[in-house]
Amino acid sequence: MRVHAKITAAALAAALLLPGAAMARTSIDVDGDADVAASLTASKAPGYLECVPYARTTSGIQLYGDAWTWWGQARSRYATGSTPRVGAVMAIKPFNNSKLGHVATVSRLVDSRTVLLSHANWSVPGAVERNVTALDVSPNNDWSEVRIWYGPSQNLGNTHWPVSGFIYNARPGTKLRDVAPAESRAESRLAEAPRKAPSKKGRRSDPIGDIIAASL
């Protein structure tokens, strides 16, 4: 049974990493151990990374709690808007099977309706994806609905995800034109961000404990 599990996990990992007709290259990072890779479906598995701590690391935006709460929290602490900027966090509302919402950092602007995102826990539970496509499919081109790259299908997903807006690492009321100079710092954070969660041998991750420790 153990050998079969390893083969199955390895085959799945290989299938996910095969290149395809892609609008943007997908980089999915999971723990190299086949048993751990297979166990990433469990939310507390070693190497598992949630979208919130990854977005916090890549954007520098210091918000905590479930992804769906970020937009409400940000309104009094950070500049917000409907225009993507490198380093800004896209706040996605709870929808379909995503009960807690999602947050992702904008890593590149492609055109008026296309950006690249870096985020965690999307295509593969607990894994990181860098520079994957998000397409604005809103009727008014206001980024209120997006389609996002889905690794297993090697294409954009069909779901139109509702977006609250973008959170910028700047004070409330900051003009959008004044957010742009921070992009170089945002790109640096994205480059330095971990590709997977730090692994603590013999100990499972404790996201609640991390939140409490960060608030002390």
N, C-alpha and C positions, 0 to 999 in steps of 0.2 A: 504493500500500500504506500509506503514511504517513497519507494522508487517511482511508482506511477505518479504520485503527487509532484515529485520533482520534475519529471518529464513534461507533465501537463503545464506546470507553471512556466518552465523554460520555453515551451512552444508558444504559450500565450504572450510572453514577454517578447519573443522574436517576432511574432506577428505584428505586435503593436509598433515595433521599431522599424519595420520594413518601409522603405521609401515608396511613395505613390504619387499620383498626380495631385500635388498639393499646392494650395494658394500661398502657404507659408510653411517652412519646415517646422515640424513638431519635435521638440526635445522632451521626452518623457524620462524622468529619472526615478528609478526605484532601487531598493537595496539589491545588491548583487546576489545575495543568497536566495536560492529558489524557494526555500521554505518561507522565508520572510516575505518575498514577493507575493507568494500565494496567500499569505495571511493578511495582506494589506486591506482585504475586504473588512477586517475587524478594525473598528475605529481606534483602538488602543494599541495596535501592533507597533513594534519597534520600527522606527524610520517613517512612521505615518505623519504627514504634515497637513494641517488644516489650512483653509484659504486665509483666515484672519491673521495668524502670526506671520505668514509669508507676505501678505500685503503690507503689514506693518513694517517688516524688514525692508522690503523693496521700495516703499514710498516714503518712509520716515514719518508717516502719519500715526500718531500715538493714540489710537482708539482701541477699545477692548470690547468684549462681548460678542454675541452672535452677529453674523454679517448683516442681517436685516436691520439691526439697530444702528449701524454706522451712519446712515444718512441722517437720521434724527439727531444723533450725537454731534455730528459734524456741523450742523447748522449754527451752533453757538460757539464753535471752537475753530473752524477752518472755513476757508473760502470754498464755495460750491458753485456749480454751474452745469450747463448742458453741452459744453465744448470740450472735447478730449485734449489733453496735454500730456506730454511725456512725463511720467512720474505721478500722474494723477491716478486716483483709485476709481474704477468704475463700480458703482454700487448697484447690484442686481437684486430686484425684489424677489421674495419667495414666490415660486410658481411651479405648478405640476408637482414633481417629486422632490423639488428643492424646498423644503419646509423652512429652512433657516436663512435663505438668501445666499448670496455669493459676493465676494469682492475680488477684484483683479486689478493689477497695476498696468497702466498703459506703457509699453516699452518702445513703441515707434508709431509715428503717424505716416500712413501710406497715401491716402487721399481724403477727400471730404467725407467719404462714407466708409473708409476702411482704416482700421488701426491694428497693431499687433499687441497682444496681451501676454503678460507673464503671470501665472497664477498656479495655485496648488489645489489638489483634491477636486479635479473636474472630470477628465476623461478616465483616469485610473485612480481609484481611491488612495488618497494619501500621497500621490506622486506630484512632482512639479513639471509644468509645461512652460517653456520659454518661447516667446516670439511666435505666438499662434494667432491666427486671423480672427478678428471680430468685425462683422459687417453690419452697418446701420441699415435696418430695413423698415424704419419708421416712415409713415406716409409723408411727414413734413420734414424729413431729414433733420430731426432734432435729437437723435440718439436715444429716443425713448423706448426703442425696441431693437434688439440685436440678434443676429445668429452668430454662434461661436463654434470654432473648430472643435471637432470631436475625434479624438485619436483613433478609437477602434474602427471608425468608418473611413478614416483618412480623408475627411471632407468636412464642410460646415454642417452642423446639425440642422435639423428642420425646424426646431422650436424657435419661436420668436420670444426671446426673453425680455421681460419688462425691466427697464432701467430707471432708477430714481434720478441719476445724474452722476457727475464727477466731483470728487473731493480733491481739492488742491492743497499741497503742503504750504499754506499761506494763511495769514490772519483773515478773519471774516471781513468782507468789504473790500478786500484787495482787488484792484482792477485786473482783468484777465491778462492784459498786456504786461503787467508787472510780474506775472507768474512765470513767464517764459525764461528769464535768466536762471531759474533754479533747475532747468532741464539737465544741464551738465552734471549737477550733483545727483539728480535722479538716475541718470544713466550709470553713474558710478555705483550707486547703491544696487542697481539691477545687476551689474556685472559682478559685484561682490557677494550677492545673495547666495545662500546655500542652495545646492541642487537637491538636497534632501534633508530631512530633519536630522539633527545630531542624534546619534545612537548612544544610549547609555546601557552598557552591557549588564544584563541581568535585571534591568529595571524598565518597566513600561513608561511611556510618556504620561505626563500629568498636566494637561492644559489648564485645568482649573487651578492647580497649585501654582503654575507659572503666572497666571493672572493675579493671584493673591500676592505672590512675591513681588511682582512688578509694581503693585500699588503701595507697597510698604515704603 
